[in-house]
Every structure is written in structure tokens, then in C-alpha cells.
């Protein structure tokens, strides 16, 4: 009878198992001690753990084969069956893609954690009496912002965010809504980006933006206290997390005073006077709009500030200059700045929230400026979402919204640096 020997940290209990053979080798010492057939070490991956089976007869067990067997109460292997498969196990192939033995935690384990995180997020919103929504991912008009590259199809555009349709629901009477949305943005691919990703977006009517910042703190802390897997989530500091204004960070790290009304030229001069001209790329020859020129200069400076954040310490950055308002309203407390907040943790941006703009005329003006920006960049123009603008005209309640990158949240909580580790397939794997 074949025998079972477990060399990893866990033993297989009595029962039926199936796995994938990744290595077959002669067990020289055991074979010398035996007068019968030689013994073989058969390394087998079961889910994402490696077990070593000692089998008296090699039979037709080959690398890459699917193996089925039963472990008896005394540890003996019985009823061994195999099914041949390719003997070429590629390092990046599907056989080991999600369960590479050298990785701890494995990608399969990270996907188990992802499942738990999504489940507990839904439970948290349910406790807060939110309604989960499902809005279309194929729409006739995308966001017109020039920094976004929408995916166009024969029937419309894939969404970069569910924002427009969710706000239409708010105008129609919903008060607290959330959803997990599949979003698409071309030209976004890096260790921390994927062109297709999952967004968690939620809105509260008649609540300040600070309330949604608190939502994130409560939700994340609940996750770290509740979820239990083979490898625990990282330690999260207690709430409240740090809050820093954009102008405060510019003053601290660049010695630049921002008043929110600077032109691109004025911002460049401030950077030069502060001794940070080397951070700026010369854009004098480009035929771009004033708003795009300002945005580019701002983020060339902001990228330097981002490097100063402590990865282990989450921080909310609020009061962004009005030229970067996007769909946020102007701050009533700080002229020249918008009610916009971003959450940074683990060395990356995790969330972006607005005190939402409800002025239809101002929103149309911003959209039209976005279209001008696209033309100046040589990008295709896109239609405006007139139904969304019409909803604003009919009256959008005072509300706040937050968009959180689910994949990045999981990266942060699990302590990994590559987005491909927490999704089933990255763009290059499809």
C-alpha cells in the first residue's frame, strides 16, 4: 500500500483530496531501506499549499498531472488516480498563477481575503441602512475630463465611475446609496493600476463630507477587527486619522503659500522662488488651456509631496484648489478651494470624495471647459451627459460622495504592492 508523508506545517486529515503534481523525484534513502519497489516523492499542490506524498510506485504520475487520492485514518494513501496533463508547468501559467508555492500569502489566499472584505463591507453598509444599487456600466456619455481615457464601444462608453447615474438616483429621492462598480480607464496600467478595476462608491444626502471620511475609518477598522485568515491584515491606527489641508502640505514641504486663485504662471513663479523649479517640466511650448497647464504644474509639485507621506499612516488631504474641483462644490469656509478630500495610505491614493456640486450651470461650465481641454490635448471629443445635467437642473439635494478603490484598499490592508495580486486577472493576463 502506498504511504503518505506530510512535510509541510499541516497534515492532511482523513478524507478525499485532489491536487496538481508539480515535482516527482526518487526518494533514495527510503528506497534503499525497502526491498520492494522504489519510493517516490510527489510534491502536490492542493489549493495553495504544497504537500509531499511518498508513493511506493511511480505508476504514471508525471509533473503537471491532476492527482486524486484518499487519506485513510492511519495516514495511508489509497485509491490514487491521476489524469495526465502538460508536463510543462510555466512559472506564469495558469497552473500556478494563483497559488505559487514561493509566495506567502499566495494570490489565492489574497483572493480569499478579498471575498471576506467585500462581504463585510456590504454588511457594514447594511447596518448603516444604505441601499445597494446597480447602475449601468455602458452609458451614452462618459466623464469628459481630459485626464480620463474612456473606453468606447459600438454602443456607447464603459464607465470610469458610476457617479452620474448614482446622483440621478439621489435627485429621484434616494438618500443613502452605495455600490461596487466595475470601472474602466484606458492608459492606466502600472503595478498599482489596472484598466479595469472595482470602485466602491457611496453617497449621503444632507451630510457633510466629514461624515464620509468617518465612514471609511469605521469601515476599515471593523474589517481589521473582524476578518480572520491565515495571515492577518495589517495594523491600522485608531480613528481619527490625520487630516491635512493641501495648502498646509504645500507650505510644510515646499514653502509655497497657496491661496487657490493662482494662475499656472503664478504657481510656476512661486515654485521658482521656493527653489523647486527642478520639479517642473517646461510646458511653455505646448498649446494647452490654462486649466490644464495649472493642473499639470500642480501635480508635478504634488508628486514630490506624496513622497513625504508615511506609508503606514493614513491621511485625509482636504481643501483642494478650486481649479481641481472636478465635481465638488466651492468651500463656503475657504474661498478659492473646493470641498474635495483624498485619502492616502500605503503610499498610494485610496479614495476621492466631494461635497457634491449641485449647481447645474456651473457643472455645465466645467464640462464645457473639460471639452476644451480635450481638444487642446488632441483627444476625441465626447458627448455630455444631458440627462445628468437635467437632474441637476431639477434639483440635486445637498449631498456628499466618496469613491474608494477596492483593489487598492485590499492591497493596503494585505500589505502587497502589486494590484495583480488582489484581482483574478490583470490586463496582461487576459
C-alpha positions as CSV (number, residue, x, y, z in Angstrom):
1,X,0.0,0.0,0.0
2,X,1.3,3.5,-0.8
3,X,2.1,5.7,2.2
4,X,1.5,9.3,3.0
5,X,4.2,11.6,4.4
6,X,3.5,15.2,5.2
7,X,6.5,17.6,5.3
8,X,4.8,21.0,5.5
9,X,3.4,22.6,8.6
10,X,-0.1,21.0,8.3
11,X,-1.1,17.4,7.9
12,X,-3.8,16.1,5.7
13,X,-6.7,14.6,7.7
14,X,-8.6,11.6,6.6
15,X,-10.7,12.3,3.5
16,X,-10.6,12.8,-0.2
17,X,-8.3,15.2,-2.0
18,X,-7.3,16.4,-5.4
19,X,-4.4,18.5,-6.5
20,X,-1.7,19.2,-9.1
21,X,1.6,17.4,-9.2
22,X,4.5,19.9,-9.5
23,X,7.5,17.6,-8.9
24,X,8.3,13.9,-8.9
25,X,11.7,12.6,-7.6
26,X,13.1,9.3,-6.3
27,X,13.3,9.0,-2.5
28,X,16.8,7.4,-2.4
29,X,17.0,6.8,1.3
30,X,13.6,5.2,1.7
31,X,14.1,3.1,-1.4
32,X,17.4,1.7,-0.1
33,X,15.6,0.7,3.1
34,X,12.9,-1.1,1.2
35,X,13.2,-4.4,-0.6
36,X,10.2,-3.8,-2.7
37,X,9.5,-1.2,-5.4
38,X,11.3,2.2,-5.1
39,X,9.7,5.1,-3.3
40,X,9.0,8.4,-5.0
41,X,8.5,11.9,-3.5
42,X,5.5,13.5,-5.2
43,X,5.1,17.3,-4.5
44,X,1.5,18.1,-4.8
45,X,-0.3,21.5,-4.7
46,X,-3.7,21.2,-3.0
47,X,-5.4,24.6,-3.4
48,X,-2.4,26.8,-2.5
49,X,-0.5,24.6,-0.1
50,X,2.3,22.1,-1.0
51,X,2.3,18.6,0.4
52,X,4.8,15.9,-0.1
53,X,3.4,12.4,-0.8
54,X,5.6,9.3,-0.5
55,X,4.4,6.8,-3.0
56,X,5.8,3.3,-3.4
57,X,5.1,3.0,-7.1
58,X,5.6,5.9,-9.6
59,X,2.9,4.4,-11.8
60,X,2.1,7.0,-14.4
61,X,2.4,10.1,-12.2
62,X,4.0,12.9,-14.2
63,X,4.7,16.5,-13.5
64,X,1.6,18.6,-14.3
65,X,-0.8,15.7,-13.8
66,X,-4.0,16.1,-11.8
67,X,-4.0,13.7,-8.9
68,X,-6.9,12.3,-6.8
69,X,-6.4,10.2,-3.7
70,X,-7.9,9.3,-0.3
71,X,-6.2,9.5,3.0
72,X,-7.2,6.7,5.4
73,X,-7.5,7.1,9.2
74,X,-3.9,5.7,9.6
75,X,-2.5,8.2,7.1
76,X,-2.2,5.7,4.2
77,X,-2.8,6.9,0.7
78,X,-5.5,4.8,-1.1
79,X,-7.4,4.9,-4.3
80,X,-4.8,7.0,-6.1
81,X,-5.9,8.2,-9.6
82,X,-4.2,10.5,-12.0
83,X,-5.1,12.3,-15.2
84,X,-2.3,13.3,-17.5
85,X,-1.8,16.9,-18.4
86,X,1.0,19.0,-19.9
87,X,4.3,18.3,-18.2
88,X,5.5,21.9,-18.8
89,X,4.5,23.9,-15.8
90,X,5.1,27.5,-16.7
91,X,6.0,29.9,-13.9
92,X,3.5,32.4,-15.2
93,X,1.0,29.8,-16.5
94,X,-2.4,29.2,-15.0
95,X,-1.5,26.1,-13.2
96,X,0.5,28.0,-10.5
97,X,-0.6,31.6,-11.3
98,X,-2.8,32.0,-8.2
99,X,-1.0,29.6,-5.9
100,X,2.7,29.9,-6.4
101,X,4.3,28.0,-3.6
102,X,7.0,30.5,-3.0
103,X,4.6,33.3,-2.3
104,X,3.3,33.9,1.2
105,X,0.5,34.7,1.3
106,X,-0.4,33.2,-2.1
107,X,-2.5,35.0,-4.6
108,X,-5.3,32.5,-3.9
109,X,-5.2,33.4,-0.2
110,X,-5.3,37.1,-1.1
111,X,-8.4,36.5,-3.2
112,X,-10.0,34.7,-0.2
113,X,-9.3,37.8,1.9
114,X,-10.9,39.9,-0.9
115,X,-14.0,37.9,-0.7
116,X,-14.2,38.4,3.1
117,X,-13.5,42.1,2.8
118,X,-16.3,42.7,0.2
119,X,-18.7,40.7,2.3
120,X,-18.0,42.7,5.5
121,X,-18.2,46.0,3.6
122,X,-21.7,45.1,2.4
123,X,-22.7,44.1,6.0
124,X,-21.4,47.4,7.3
125,X,-23.4,49.4,4.8
126,X,-26.4,47.3,5.5
127,X,-26.1,48.2,9.2
128,X,-26.0,51.9,8.2
129,X,-29.3,51.4,6.3
130,X,-27.8,52.1,2.9
131,X,-29.4,50.7,-0.3
132,X,-27.1,48.9,-2.7
133,X,-27.5,50.0,-6.3
134,X,-26.5,48.6,-9.6
135,X,-26.2,51.3,-12.3
136,X,-25.2,50.6,-15.9
137,X,-21.6,50.2,-16.9
138,X,-22.4,51.0,-20.5
139,X,-23.5,54.6,-20.9
140,X,-24.1,57.1,-23.8
141,X,-21.8,59.8,-22.3
142,X,-18.7,59.4,-20.2
143,X,-16.9,61.8,-17.9
144,X,-15.4,64.5,-20.2
145,X,-12.3,65.2,-18.0
146,X,-9.2,65.3,-20.2
147,X,-7.1,63.1,-17.8
148,X,-9.5,60.2,-18.3
149,X,-9.4,58.0,-21.4
150,X,-12.8,56.4,-21.7
151,X,-13.3,53.0,-23.4
152,X,-15.6,53.5,-26.4
153,X,-17.7,50.7,-27.8
154,X,-20.1,50.5,-30.7
155,X,-23.0,51.1,-28.3
156,X,-21.5,53.8,-26.0
157,X,-18.8,54.1,-23.3
158,X,-17.8,52.0,-20.4
159,X,-18.0,54.0,-17.2
160,X,-14.9,55.4,-15.4
161,X,-17.2,55.9,-12.4
162,X,-20.9,55.3,-11.6
163,X,-21.1,58.9,-10.3
164,X,-23.5,60.4,-12.8
165,X,-26.1,57.7,-12.6
166,X,-25.9,57.5,-8.8
167,X,-26.5,61.2,-8.5
168,X,-29.6,60.9,-10.6
169,X,-30.9,58.4,-8.1
170,X,-30.3,61.0,-5.3
171,X,-32.2,63.5,-7.3
172,X,-35.0,61.0,-7.5
173,X,-35.3,60.6,-3.8
174,X,-32.7,58.0,-2.6
175,X,-30.9,59.3,0.5
176,X,-28.1,56.7,1.3
177,X,-26.8,54.5,-1.5
178,X,-23.7,52.6,-2.3
179,X,-22.4,50.2,-5.0
180,X,-19.4,48.1,-6.1
181,X,-18.9,49.1,-9.7
182,X,-16.7,47.8,-12.4
183,X,-14.9,50.8,-13.9
184,X,-12.7,51.2,-17.0
185,X,-10.0,53.7,-17.8
186,X,-7.7,53.3,-20.7
187,X,-4.0,54.1,-20.4
188,X,-3.9,53.3,-16.7
189,X,-1.6,50.4,-16.2
190,X,1.2,50.1,-13.6
191,X,1.9,48.0,-10.6
192,X,-0.9,49.9,-8.8
193,X,-3.2,50.5,-11.8
194,X,-5.3,48.2,-14.0
195,X,-7.5,49.5,-16.9
196,X,-10.5,47.6,-15.4
197,X,-10.9,47.9,-11.6
198,X,-13.5,47.8,-8.8
199,X,-14.8,51.1,-7.3
200,X,-16.8,51.3,-4.1
201,X,-18.9,54.5,-4.3
202,X,-21.4,55.8,-1.8
203,X,-23.5,58.9,-1.2
204,X,-25.3,60.5,1.8
205,X,-27.7,63.4,1.3
206,X,-27.7,66.2,3.9
207,X,-24.5,65.1,5.4
208,X,-21.1,66.8,5.4
209,X,-18.0,65.3,3.7
210,X,-16.5,64.7,7.1
211,X,-19.2,62.1,7.8
212,X,-18.0,60.0,4.8
213,X,-14.4,60.3,6.0
214,X,-15.6,58.9,9.3
215,X,-17.4,56.1,7.3
216,X,-14.0,55.0,5.9
217,X,-12.4,55.0,9.3
218,X,-15.2,52.9,10.9
219,X,-15.5,50.5,8.0
220,X,-11.8,49.8,7.7
221,X,-11.3,49.4,11.5
222,X,-14.3,47.0,11.5
223,X,-12.6,45.0,8.7
224,X,-9.4,44.6,10.6
225,X,-11.1,43.6,13.8
226,X,-13.5,41.1,12.1
227,X,-11.6,39.3,9.3
228,X,-9.5,36.3,10.3
229,X,-7.5,34.5,7.7
230,X,-4.2,32.5,7.5
231,X,-2.3,35.8,7.5
232,X,-3.8,38.7,9.4
233,X,-4.4,42.1,8.0
234,X,-2.0,45.0,8.8
235,X,-2.4,47.0,11.9
236,X,-4.5,50.1,11.4
237,X,-4.1,53.2,13.7
238,X,-7.2,54.1,15.6
239,X,-9.5,56.9,14.4
240,X,-9.5,59.8,13.8
241,X,-6.8,59.6,11.2
242,X,-4.7,62.6,10.3
243,X,-6.4,65.5,8.4
244,X,-4.1,67.8,6.4
245,X,-5.1,70.6,4.0
246,X,-3.4,70.9,0.6
247,X,-2.2,74.4,1.5
248,X,-0.8,73.2,4.8
249,X,1.2,70.5,3.0
250,X,2.5,72.9,0.3
251,X,3.7,75.2,3.0
252,X,5.4,72.5,5.0
253,X,7.1,70.6,2.2
254,X,7.6,73.2,-0.5
255,X,7.4,76.5,1.4
256,X,4.8,77.6,-1.1
257,X,1.7,79.6,0.1
258,X,-1.4,78.6,-1.9
259,X,-4.5,80.8,-1.9
260,X,-6.4,78.7,-4.5
261,X,-6.6,81.6,-7.0
262,X,-3.2,81.2,-8.7
263,X,-2.8,81.0,-12.4
264,X,-0.5,78.5,-13.9
265,X,2.2,81.2,-14.4
266,X,1.8,82.4,-10.8
267,X,2.1,78.9,-9.4
268,X,5.3,78.4,-11.5
269,X,6.8,81.6,-10.1
270,X,6.0,80.6,-6.6
271,X,7.8,77.2,-7.1
272,X,10.8,79.0,-8.6
273,X,11.0,81.4,-5.7
274,X,10.8,78.5,-3.3
275,X,13.7,76.7,-5.0
276,X,11.7,73.9,-6.5
277,X,11.9,74.8,-10.2
278,X,13.6,71.5,-10.9
279,X,10.4,69.7,-10.1
280,X,8.6,71.4,-13.1
281,X,8.6,70.3,-16.7
282,X,8.8,73.1,-19.2
283,X,5.3,73.4,-20.8
284,X,5.9,76.8,-22.4
285,X,5.8,75.4,-26.0
286,X,2.6,73.4,-25.6
287,X,-0.7,74.7,-26.7
288,X,-2.8,73.8,-23.7
289,X,-5.5,75.5,-21.8
290,X,-4.9,77.5,-18.7
291,X,-6.8,74.9,-16.5
292,X,-4.7,72.0,-17.9
293,X,-1.5,74.0,-17.5
294,X,-2.3,74.7,-13.9
295,X,-3.3,71.1,-13.2
296,X,0.0,69.8,-14.7
297,X,2.1,72.2,-12.7
298,X,0.2,71.4,-9.5
299,X,0.7,67.7,-9.8
300,X,4.4,68.0,-10.7
301,X,4.7,69.7,-7.3
302,X,2.2,67.4,-5.6
303,X,4.1,64.2,-6.6
304,X,7.0,65.5,-4.5
305,X,4.7,66.0,-1.5
306,X,3.3,62.5,-1.9
307,X,6.8,61.0,-1.3
308,X,6.8,62.6,2.1
309,X,3.7,60.6,3.4
310,X,4.4,57.8,5.8
311,X,3.0,54.6,4.2
312,X,1.8,53.2,7.5
313,X,-0.1,56.3,8.5
314,X,-3.4,57.1,6.6
315,X,-4.1,60.8,6.0
316,X,-7.0,62.7,4.6
317,X,-6.0,65.6,2.4
318,X,-8.8,68.2,2.1
319,X,-9.4,71.7,0.6
320,X,-8.1,71.3,-2.9
321,X,-7.6,74.4,-5.1
322,X,-10.7,75.3,-7.0
323,X,-9.2,74.6,-10.4
324,X,-9.0,71.0,-9.3
325,X,-12.6,70.8,-8.0
326,X,-13.9,68.4,-10.6
327,X,-17.5,67.8,-9.5
328,X,-17.0,69.3,-6.0
329,X,-18.6,72.5,-4.8
330,X,-16.6,75.5,-3.7
331,X,-15.8,75.5,0.0
332,X,-18.0,78.0,1.9
333,X,-15.4,78.3,4.6
334,X,-12.3,78.7,2.4
335,X,-12.7,80.8,-0.8
336,X,-10.5,79.6,-3.6
337,X,-10.7,76.0,-2.5
338,X,-13.1,73.1,-3.1
339,X,-14.8,70.6,-0.8
340,X,-12.7,67.8,-2.0
341,X,-10.8,65.2,0.0
342,X,-8.4,62.4,-0.9
343,X,-7.3,59.5,1.4
344,X,-3.6,58.4,1.1
345,X,-2.4,55.2,2.7
346,X,0.2,52.6,1.9
347,X,2.0,55.1,-0.3
348,X,-1.0,55.5,-2.7
349,X,-4.3,57.3,-3.2
350,X,-7.2,55.2,-2.0
351,X,-10.2,57.4,-2.0
352,X,-11.6,60.7,-3.5
353,X,-14.6,62.4,-2.0
354,X,-16.6,65.5,-2.8
355,X,-19.1,67.8,-1.1
356,X,-21.1,67.5,-4.3
357,X,-21.7,70.3,-6.8
358,X,-25.5,70.9,-7.2
359,X,-25.3,74.0,-9.4
360,X,-26.3,72.8,-12.9
361,X,-25.0,75.9,-14.7
362,X,-21.6,75.7,-13.0
363,X,-21.4,71.9,-13.8
364,X,-22.1,72.6,-17.4
365,X,-19.5,75.3,-17.5
366,X,-16.9,72.9,-16.1
367,X,-17.9,70.1,-18.5
368,X,-17.5,72.6,-21.4
369,X,-14.1,73.5,-20.1
370,X,-13.2,69.8,-20.0
371,X,-14.2,69.5,-23.7
372,X,-11.9,72.4,-24.5
373,X,-9.1,70.7,-22.6
374,X,-9.6,67.6,-24.6
375,X,-9.4,69.5,-27.9
376,X,-6.2,71.2,-26.7
377,X,-4.7,67.7,-26.0
378,X,-5.7,66.4,-29.4
379,X,-8.2,63.9,-27.8
380,X,-11.5,62.9,-29.2
381,X,-14.4,64.9,-28.0
382,X,-17.2,63.1,-26.1
383,X,-20.9,63.8,-25.7
384,X,-22.1,65.4,-22.5
385,X,-24.5,63.5,-20.2
386,X,-27.6,65.7,-20.7
387,X,-29.8,63.5,-18.5
388,X,-27.4,64.0,-15.6
389,X,-27.3,67.8,-16.2
390,X,-31.1,67.8,-16.4
391,X,-31.2,66.0,-13.0
392,X,-29.1,68.8,-11.6
393,X,-31.5,71.4,-13.0
394,X,-34.4,69.6,-11.4
395,X,-32.6,69.8,-8.1
396,X,-29.9,67.6,-6.6
397,X,-30.2,67.5,-2.8
398,X,-27.2,68.7,-0.7
399,X,-25.0,65.6,-0.6
400,X,-21.5,64.2,-0.2
401,X,-20.0,61.3,-2.1
402,X,-16.9,59.1,-1.8
403,X,-15.2,56.8,-4.3
404,X,-12.8,54.2,-2.9
405,X,-10.6,52.0,-5.0
406,X,-11.4,48.5,-3.7
407,X,-8.4,46.8,-5.2
408,X,-6.1,49.3,-3.7
409,X,-7.9,49.1,-0.3
410,X,-7.2,45.3,-0.3
411,X,-3.6,45.9,-1.4
412,X,-3.1,48.3,1.6
413,X,-4.9,46.0,4.2
414,X,-3.0,42.9,3.0
415,X,0.4,44.7,2.7
416,X,1.0,44.0,-1.0
417,X,2.5,46.3,-3.7
418,X,1.0,44.9,-6.9
419,X,-2.6,45.2,-7.9
420,X,-2.4,41.9,-9.9
421,X,-2.0,40.1,-6.6
422,X,-5.5,41.0,-5.4
423,X,-7.5,40.6,-8.6
424,X,-8.2,37.4,-10.5
425,X,-6.7,38.6,-13.8
426,X,-4.7,41.7,-14.6
427,X,-4.9,43.2,-18.1
428,X,-1.8,41.4,-19.3
429,X,-3.1,38.1,-18.1
430,X,-6.3,38.1,-20.0
